C-alpha cells in the first residue's frame, strides 16, 4: 500500500510540475491575458479539470514557485538567531529579498516574468493580495514575539497595533523599492547598471538606508510590557 501511495504522490507531483511549466511557458510566449485554462490543458495534454485540481486560478499558476516572500518576512522574525531582535532580522531579510529581486531582473527569465506581470492588471491585483497576506502574517509574527518577549515600540500603546503598523510600513517600503526597480527595467536602455552585481549592490544600498531610517523613527520600547490586545 505504501508503494502505491508513493507512486500516486510522485505522479501527482509530476503532473503539477508539468502543468506549471507548460502554463508559465505559454504566459511568457503569449502573455497572461491571452492564455486560457483550456489552452494550458491542451498543451500539457491533460483535462481541464486536472488543471483546476492542482491550481484553482490562472493567477495561482503564474505565481506558483515565485512567492516564498509571502511567508518569508514572518519566518525571518520567528526563526531569528538568539540575540537578534525581530526588526534586525526583518531588516536583514528584506535587504536579501531586494537582492534576490535585483538578480532575477538580470536574467532573461526574470525579465520575462516581470514584464508579463506588469502587463496584466489581473496579476498586479493578485500580487497586491499576496502582499496583504504577507503583511498579515508578519503582523502576527511580530505580535506573538513582542507579546512573549516584550520590545515593541512604546507608541502606540498596544502590541497588536504596533505589530500591524510596523508590518504594513516595512512591507510597503520593500514593495515600493521592488516596483521602482521593476519600472527602471521597463524604462530607457541603460536605466539599470550594465553589471548585474552593481545593480544588486545599488538596490541593497538604497534598501539598507530605507530600513535604517524606518528603525530610527521608532520610539524605544516602553519600560513595562505594552498592553496586549487581540
Buried (B, 14 or more C-beta within 10 A) or exposed (E): EEEEEEEEEEEEEEBBEBBBEBBBBBBBEEEBBEBEBEBBBEBBEBEBEBBEBBBEEBBBBBBBEBBEBBBBBBBBBBEBEEEBBBBBBBBBBBBBBBBBBBBBBBEEEBBBBBBBBBEBEEBEEBBEEBBEBBBBBBBBBBBBBBBEEBBBBBEBEBBBBBBBBBBBEBBEBBBEBBEEBBEBBEEEEEEBBEEBEEBBBBBBEBBBEBBEEBBEEBEEBBEEBBEEEE
